[in-house]
Amino acid sequence: MTSIKVAFAQTNPVVGDVAHNLEQLLRYAEEAAGKADVLVSGELAMSGYPLGDLSYREDVIHRSEKALHKLVEASNAPMFSELYFVIGHATLAASKFTHIQSSKAIAHNSASVIHGGKLIGTYHKQVLPNYDVFDDWRNFVPGNQELIFEVRGTTCAIAICEDIWDLNSTRPAELRKAGVELLIVPNGSPYTREKAPERRVAARKFQDNFAVAYANLSGGQDELVFDGGSFLLDSSGTEVQRAPFEEGCFYETTNDLQPVTSDDLSTLWKALVTGLRDYCRKTNQTKLVLGLSGGIDSALSAAIAVEAVGAVNVIGVAMPSRYSSDHSVTDAKKLAANLSIELREIPIDTVHKAFESSLHFSDLAGENLQARIRAVLLMGISNTDNALLLSTGNKSEIAVGYSTMYGDSAGGFAPIKDLFKSDVWRVSSWLNNRGNGELIPENSITKEPSAELRPDQIDTDSLPNYKILDQVLALLIEQSATIEQVIASGHSRQLAEKIEGMVRASEWKRSQGAIGTKTTAIAFGFGRRVPITTRFTEL
């Protein structure tokens, strides 16, 4: 490989806002001009990713193509005379040439090479993933042609994201035979806690004596967060360039990069904040409201909210009932003071008594009534103050249905939806210890979890210890383990059957829940599709 310099245009595109996306690309191109030979964007950077079924609309694809033509024209400016562009975008397919795909797809997931006012060529993604959150096989037509081109005497080729994850691919050897020295890989690779090292493993396995420039998107899109981290591997597999999490233009190389690690809490925190922040930005939300119970879940959710939109834009609401402990309110007040957010205190006992005088409730309905009263009040504030209501449930509770429909499950976004309860404690402790003083009241971290549904009630009255519960849930959800496999891992049959049954019985609740930031390989959301109505007794 010659000494060409790669710049990563690590953009944060907005789906459908091609003018904004084009402006981002041009801004980063100006930064790269004179400092790099080739500027590489992430996957579908021009249109935004994922497009979902918007990819079936010709007008959507044409907007992406028109924006690409504007970029081609702009590349003719004198400042870009030495710069090559490799840009991800959508392209209307000339024909659907494959007989093995039954789909409404009309477009390719493409990347084009641009230089000096000319479109040098376009490559179409060949391996279309159809698992987890990826629907490329549903939404796009696969390509089948290589694009090989030269940049300053270096022979380059393109692969897009999943193309390099195909362990059975013959392309590496074919690329090497074609003399390819640099493989450029635009990606739309969402964050999970294990993903950063996995990307490097995939890139190195695909290498065959050529360098790899792996470009990723940055920022949040609905449930997904793209965590940047673009990197360049030399032909021997040594990482010589790395971009951070954030969006920007990155072109500096270094010789002392440390290996990336999985499950890094600082990156997890960035992902949680970015997921909420960009959801608000991209849906034009400026204020947030949430209930503060004095517990750990609402406390961490509030801390994420403050980092995402600023303390002045967050409203906390304490709604004590007849069963609330003194520390529920005092811990909520301490949290609000620590975070410098507004706290509104609205006791609910009067409303509670009014409901009870109107209708006879069963014990279960009576317990759920408190949560539903609180949801009505929170939605009232949400509508009145034009503030997005956050649901504060964690993955453990959501998994086993430990929430009240139209009660504490109410909300438009669930920032800790993909954190098990043990993760919530871990992130909260990390947050307090990162050097900025206590944000989460220590009592919220250490006290026994309780929904305060009745006198002296605690979560373990109806749930296993969270440490054990989370171990079993991780097996059932993230590894698709059977009951027998859970038992083989060291848990009792009674426990395995109880938890598995709770997970299965709660699918209907999850189908109505708020979206939330994905942080694990298998998150509740559009990446996990399980029938609600089923007579399988083990799932």
C-alpha positions in Angstrom: 0.0 0.0 0.0 1.2 3.5 -0.9 1.1 6.3 1.6 -2.3 7.7 0.7 -4.1 9.3 3.6 -7.6 8.4 4.6 -10.1 10.8 6.2 -13.3 9.4 7.8 -16.4 11.6 7.3 -18.1 10.2 10.5 -21.5 11.8 9.9 -24.7 11.7 11.9 -27.3 11.6 9.1 -31.0 12.2 9.5 -33.2 9.8 7.5 -34.8 11.7 4.7 -33.0 15.1 5.3 -30.7 14.8 2.3 -29.9 18.5 2.3 -28.6 18.3 5.9 -26.7 15.1 5.2 -25.1 16.6 2.1 -24.1 19.7 4.1 -22.4 17.5 6.7 -20.5 15.6 4.0 -19.3 18.9 2.3 -18.3 20.4 5.7 -16.1 17.4 6.5 -14.8 17.4 2.9 -13.6 20.9 3.5 -11.8 19.8 6.6 -10.2 16.9 4.8 -9.1 18.9 1.7 -5.3 19.2 1.6 -5.0 16.8 4.5 -6.2 13.5 3.0 -6.4 11.8 -0.4 -9.7 10.0 0.1 -12.7 10.9 2.2 -14.9 7.9 3.3 -18.4 8.1 4.7 -20.5 5.5 6.4 -23.2 3.4 4.9 -26.2 5.3 3.3 -24.7 8.6 4.7 -26.6 10.6 2.1 -30.1 9.2 2.8 -29.7 8.1 6.4 -29.7 4.6 7.7 -31.7 2.4 8.2 -34.2 3.5 5.6 -36.6 0.6 6.3 -39.5 0.4 3.9 -38.9 4.0 2.7 -36.5 2.2 0.4 -39.5 1.1 -1.6 -40.4 4.7 -2.6 -38.9 5.9 -5.8 -39.1 9.6 -4.7 -37.0 8.8 -1.6 -34.3 7.1 -3.7 -34.4 9.9 -6.3 -33.7 12.5 -3.5 -30.6 10.5 -2.5 -29.5 10.3 -6.2 -30.1 14.1 -6.7 -28.0 14.9 -3.6 -25.2 12.6 -4.9 -25.2 14.5 -8.2 -24.9 17.8 -6.3 -21.9 16.4 -4.5 -20.4 15.3 -7.8 -20.7 18.9 -9.0 -19.3 20.3 -5.7 -16.3 18.0 -6.0 -15.1 20.0 -9.0 -14.2 23.0 -6.7 -10.5 23.8 -6.7 -10.2 23.0 -3.0 -11.2 19.4 -3.7 -8.9 18.9 -6.7 -6.8 16.4 -4.8 -9.6 14.6 -2.9 -11.4 11.5 -3.8 -14.8 10.8 -2.2 -16.3 7.4 -1.3 -19.9 8.1 -0.3 -22.7 5.8 0.9 -26.2 6.4 -0.7 -29.2 4.6 -2.2 -29.5 4.0 -5.9 -32.5 2.9 -8.0 -31.8 -0.6 -9.3 -31.8 -0.9 -13.1 -33.2 -4.4 -12.7 -33.9 -7.0 -10.2 -31.5 -9.6 -11.5 -31.8 -12.2 -8.8 -34.4 -15.0 -8.8 -33.7 -16.0 -5.2 -35.1 -12.8 -3.6 -38.8 -12.3 -3.2 -39.1 -8.7 -2.1 -40.5 -5.3 -3.0 -37.0 -3.9 -3.2 -36.3 -1.4 -6.0 -33.0 0.1 -4.8 -29.4 -0.8 -4.1 -27.4 0.0 -1.0 -24.6 1.7 -2.8 -21.3 3.6 -2.4 -19.9 5.8 -5.2 -16.4 7.1 -5.9 -16.3 10.8 -6.9 -13.4 12.9 -8.0 -12.9 16.2 -9.8 -16.5 16.7 -10.8 -16.9 13.1 -12.1 -18.6 10.0 -10.9 -15.8 7.4 -11.2 -18.1 4.4 -10.4 -20.7 2.9 -8.1 -20.6 -0.3 -6.0 -23.7 -2.1 -4.7 -23.7 -4.0 -1.5 -23.6 -7.7 -2.2 -24.3 -9.5 1.1 -27.6 -8.3 2.5 -28.1 -9.1 6.2 -31.4 -10.4 7.5 -31.0 -10.8 11.2 -31.4 -8.7 14.4 -32.2 -5.1 13.4 -31.0 -5.6 9.8 -33.6 -5.8 7.0 -31.3 -5.3 4.0 -32.5 -8.5 2.3 -36.1 -7.1 2.6 -35.3 -3.6 1.5 -32.5 -3.7 -1.1 -31.5 -5.5 -4.3 -28.1 -7.2 -4.0 -25.2 -6.2 -6.2 -22.8 -8.6 -7.9 -20.0 -6.5 -9.4 -16.7 -5.3 -8.1 -15.6 -1.7 -8.4 -11.8 -1.3 -8.6 -10.2 2.1 -9.0 -7.0 4.0 -8.3 -6.2 6.8 -5.8 -2.8 8.3 -6.2 -1.4 5.0 -7.6 -3.0 2.8 -5.0 -5.5 0.2 -6.2 -8.7 0.3 -4.2 -12.0 -1.6 -3.9 -15.2 -1.2 -2.0 -17.2 -3.5 0.3 -20.2 -2.4 2.4 -20.6 -3.5 6.0 -22.0 -7.1 5.9 -19.9 -7.9 2.8 -16.8 -8.4 5.1 -18.7 -10.4 7.7 -19.2 -13.3 5.3 -16.8 -15.9 6.5 -17.3 -18.1 3.4 -16.6 -15.3 1.0 -14.1 -15.9 -1.9 -13.8 -12.2 -2.4 -10.6 -11.6 -0.3 -8.5 -13.9 -2.5 -10.1 -12.4 -5.7 -9.4 -8.9 -4.5 -5.8 -9.8 -3.7 -5.4 -11.3 -7.2 -6.8 -8.1 -8.7 -4.0 -6.2 -7.0 -6.2 -4.4 -4.5 -4.1 -2.6 -1.8 -6.9 -0.8 0.1 -10.4 -2.1 0.7 -12.8 0.8 1.7 -15.7 -0.3 3.8 -18.6 2.1 4.5 -20.6 0.8 7.5 -23.9 1.4 9.3 -22.8 -0.6 12.3 -25.0 0.0 15.4 -23.5 0.0 18.9 -23.6 -3.1 21.1 -21.3 -3.6 24.1 -19.2 -6.3 22.3 -19.2 -4.7 18.8 -16.0 -2.7 18.7 -13.6 -5.7 19.0 -15.9 -7.8 16.8 -15.5 -5.3 14.0 -11.8 -5.6 14.0 -11.9 -9.4 14.1 -14.2 -9.4 11.1 -11.9 -6.9 9.2 -8.8 -8.8 9.9 -10.4 -12.1 8.9 -11.4 -10.6 5.6 -8.0 -9.1 4.9 -5.7 -10.8 2.4 -2.6 -8.6 2.3 -4.6 -5.5 1.7 -5.3 -2.6 4.0 -8.9 -1.9 5.3 -10.5 1.5 5.9 -13.6 0.8 8.0 -15.9 3.9 8.1 -18.9 4.0 10.4 -21.8 6.4 11.1 -22.2 8.2 14.3 -25.3 9.2 16.3 -28.7 7.9 17.2 -31.5 6.8 14.9 -34.7 5.5 16.7 -33.5 2.5 18.8 -30.0 2.4 17.3 -26.9 4.3 18.2 -24.0 4.3 15.7 -20.9 4.6 17.8 -18.4 5.9 15.2 -15.0 4.3 15.9 -13.9 4.2 12.3 -10.5 2.7 11.8 -7.7 1.9 9.3 -5.8 -1.4 9.4 -2.6 -1.6 7.4 -2.0 -4.6 5.2 -0.6 -6.6 8.2 -3.7 -6.0 10.3 -2.1 -3.4 12.6 -4.5 -0.6 13.5 -2.9 2.7 12.5 -5.9 5.1 12.6 -8.9 5.4 14.8 -11.8 7.8 15.1 -13.7 8.5 18.4 -17.3 7.9 19.2 -18.4 11.3 18.1 -19.3 12.7 14.7 -16.6 14.6 12.8 -13.9 14.4 10.2 -10.9 12.3 11.4 -7.6 11.8 9.5 -4.8 11.6 12.1 -2.7 8.4 12.3 -0.9 7.1 15.3 1.5 4.3 16.3 0.4 3.7 19.9 -3.2 2.6 19.7 -4.3 0.3 22.5 -6.7 -2.6 21.7 -10.4 -1.7 22.1 -12.3 -3.4 24.8 -15.9 -4.7 25.1 -18.4 -3.6 27.7 -16.6 -0.3 28.3 -18.8 1.7 30.7 -17.8 5.1 29.3 -18.9 4.1 25.8 -22.1 2.6 27.1 -22.9 5.9 28.9 -22.2 7.8 25.6 -24.5 5.4 23.8 -27.3 5.9 26.3 -27.0 9.7 26.2 -26.7 9.8 22.4 -29.7 7.6 21.9 -31.9 9.9 23.9 -30.3 13.1 22.7 -30.6 12.3 19.0 -34.1 11.0 19.3 -35.1 14.3 20.8 -33.1 16.3 18.2 -34.4 14.4 15.2 -38.1 14.4 16.4 -37.9 18.1 17.5 -38.3 17.4 21.2 -36.7 19.9 23.6 -38.1 19.0 27.0 -38.3 15.8 29.0 -40.5 14.8 32.0 -40.3 11.6 34.1 -41.5 10.4 37.4 -39.0 10.2 40.3 -39.7 7.5 42.7 -36.5 7.8 44.7 -35.4 4.5 43.1 -32.4 3.7 41.0 -34.1 3.3 37.7 -35.7 6.7 37.6 -32.5 8.2 39.0 -30.3 6.9 36.2 -32.9 7.8 33.6 -33.0 11.4 34.9 -29.2 11.6 34.8 -29.2 10.4 31.2 -31.9 13.0 30.4 -29.9 15.9 31.9 -26.8 14.9 29.9 -28.9 14.6 26.8 -30.9 17.9 26.8 -29.6 19.9 29.8 -31.0 20.2 33.3 -33.1 23.2 32.5 -35.1 21.1 30.1 -35.9 18.2 32.5 -38.9 18.0 34.8 -38.9 15.5 37.6 -42.2 14.6 39.3 -42.5 12.9 42.7 -45.9 11.4 43.3 -46.0 9.8 46.7 -48.8 7.5 47.7 -50.0 6.2 51.0 -47.5 3.4 50.6 -44.5 5.6 49.8 -41.6 5.5 52.3 -40.1 8.7 53.6 -36.9 8.0 51.6 -38.8 7.9 48.3 -39.4 11.6 48.5 -36.2 12.6 50.2 -34.1 10.6 47.7 -36.0 12.1 44.8 -35.4 15.6 46.2 -31.7 14.8 46.6 -31.5 13.6 43.1 -33.2 16.7 41.7 -30.8 18.9 43.7 -27.8 16.9 42.5 -28.9 17.2 38.9 -30.2 20.8 39.2 -33.6 19.9 37.7 -37.0 21.1 38.5 -38.9 18.8 40.9 -42.7 18.9 41.2 -44.3 17.0 44.1 -47.9 15.8 43.6 -49.2 13.5 46.3 -51.7 11.1 44.8 -53.7 9.8 47.8 -56.7 12.1 47.3 -57.0 11.0 43.7 -56.4 7.4 44.8 -59.3 7.6 47.3 -61.6 9.1 44.6 -61.0 6.2 42.3 -61.6 3.7 45.1 -64.9 5.3 46.0 -66.0 5.0 42.4 -65.3 1.3 41.7 -64.4 -1.9 43.6 -61.0 -3.0 42.5 -59.4 -6.4 43.0 -56.1 -6.6 44.9 -54.1 -6.6 41.7 -56.1 -3.8 40.1 -55.8 -1.8 43.3 -52.0 -2.1 43.2 -51.9 -1.1 39.5 -54.2 1.9 40.2 -51.3 3.9 41.7 -49.1 3.5 38.6 -52.0 4.4 36.3 -52.9 7.5 38.3 -49.2 8.6 38.1 -49.3 8.0 34.3 -52.3 10.2 33.9 -50.6 13.0 35.8 -47.3 12.6 33.9 -49.1 12.6 30.6 -50.9 15.7 31.7 -47.6 17.5 32.3 -46.2 16.1 29.1 -49.1 17.6 27.1 -49.2 20.8 29.1 -45.5 21.5 29.0 -44.8 19.9 25.6 -42.3 17.5 27.2 -41.6 14.0 26.1 -42.4 11.5 28.9 -39.7 9.0 29.6 -40.5 5.5 30.7 -38.0 4.3 33.3 -38.3 0.5 33.1 -35.2 -1.6 32.9 -34.7 -4.8 30.8 -35.1 -7.2 33.7 -38.6 -5.7 34.6 -39.6 -5.5 30.9 -38.5 -9.1 30.4 -40.7 -10.6 33.1 -43.6 -8.1 32.8 -42.9 -6.4 36.1 -44.6 -3.2 35.1 -48.1 -1.8 34.8 -49.6 -1.3 31.4 -50.8 2.3 30.9 -49.0 3.0 34.2 -45.2 3.0 34.8 -44.8 1.6 31.2 -46.2 4.8 29.8 -43.8 7.0 27.8 -42.4 7.9 24.4 -38.9 6.8 25.0 -37.3 4.3 27.5 -33.6 5.2 27.9 -32.6 2.2 30.1 -34.8 -0.3 28.3 -31.8 -2.4 27.3 -30.1 -2.4 30.7 -30.6 -5.3 33.1 -31.1 -4.2 36.7 -27.6 -5.2 37.5 -26.4 -3.0 34.7 -28.4 -0.1 36.1 -26.6 -0.4 39.5 -23.2 -0.8 37.7 -23.7 2.3 35.5 -25.0 4.3 38.4 -22.0 3.5 40.6 -19.6 4.3 37.7 -21.4 7.6 37.1 -20.9 8.6 40.7 -17.2 7.5 40.7 -16.1 9.1 37.4 -14.9 12.3 39.2 -17.8 14.7 39.0 -19.2 14.0 42.5 -22.3 12.1 43.5 -25.2 12.4 41.0 -27.3 9.3 42.0 -28.1 9.4 45.8 -26.2 6.6 47.4 -29.3 5.4 49.1 -31.0 4.9 45.7 -28.2 2.6 44.8 -28.0 0.6 48.1 -31.6 0.3 49.2 -33.8 -2.7 48.6 -35.7 -2.2 45.3 -39.5 -1.8 45.7 -42.4 -0.6 43.6 -44.1 0.3 46.9 -47.4 -1.3 45.8 -48.4 -2.1 49.4 -46.9 -1.8 52.9 -43.4 -3.2 53.2 -43.5 -4.6 49.6 -40.2 -5.3 47.9 -39.4 -6.6 44.4 -38.1 -10.0 45.6 -41.6 -10.8 47.0 -42.4 -11.8 43.4 -39.1 -11.8 41.6 -35.8 -13.8 42.2 -32.8 -11.9 43.3 -31.8 -9.6 40.4 -28.3 -11.0 40.1 -29.7 -14.5 39.5 -32.7 -13.2 37.5 -30.4 -11.3 35.1 -28.1 -14.4 34.6 -31.1 -16.4 33.6 -32.6 -13.7 31.4 -29.3 -13.2 29.6 -29.4 -16.9 28.7 -33.0 -16.9 27.6 -32.9 -13.7 25.6 -29.4 -13.1 24.4 -28.5 -16.7 23.8 -31.9 -18.1 23.0 -31.3 -20.8 25.6 -33.8 -23.5 26.4 -34.9 -24.4 29.9 -32.7 -27.4 29.8 -29.7 -25.3 28.9 -30.5 -22.9 31.7 -30.6 -25.8 34.1 -27.3 -27.1 32.7 -25.7 -23.7 33.4 -26.4 -24.3 37.2 -29.9 -23.0 37.9 -32.7 -25.0 39.3 -35.5 -26.3 37.1 -38.1 -24.5 39.2 -36.4 -21.1 38.7 -35.7 -21.7 35.0 -39.3 -22.6 34.3 -40.7 -19.7 36.4 -38.6 -17.1 34.6 -39.1 -18.5 31.2 -42.8 -18.6 31.7 -42.8 -14.9 32.9 -40.8 -13.9 29.8 -43.2 -15.7 27.5 -46.3 -14.4 29.2 -45.1 -10.7 28.9 -44.7 -10.6 25.1 -47.9 -8.7 24.7 -46.7 -6.0 27.1 -43.4 -5.5 25.3 -45.2 -5.2 22.0 -46.8 -2.0 23.3 -43.8 -0.5 25.1 -41.8 2.6 24.2 -38.7 2.3 22.1 -35.4 2.6 23.8 -31.7 2.6 23.1 -30.3 -0.8 22.0 -27.1 -1.7 23.9 -26.9 -5.5 23.7 -26.8 -8.0 20.9 -30.5 -8.9 21.5 -32.7 -6.0 22.6 -36.4 -5.9 23.0 -37.6 -4.0 19.9 -37.7 -4.6 16.2 -34.6 -6.8 16.3 -36.4 -9.5 18.4 -39.6 -10.8 16.8 -41.5 -13.4 18.8 -45.3 -14.2 18.3 -47.6 -12.9 21.0 -50.1 -15.6 20.4 -48.4 -19.0 20.6 -48.8 -22.4 22.3 -45.1 -23.2 22.5 -44.7 -23.9 26.2 -41.0 -23.0 26.1 -39.6 -20.0 24.2 
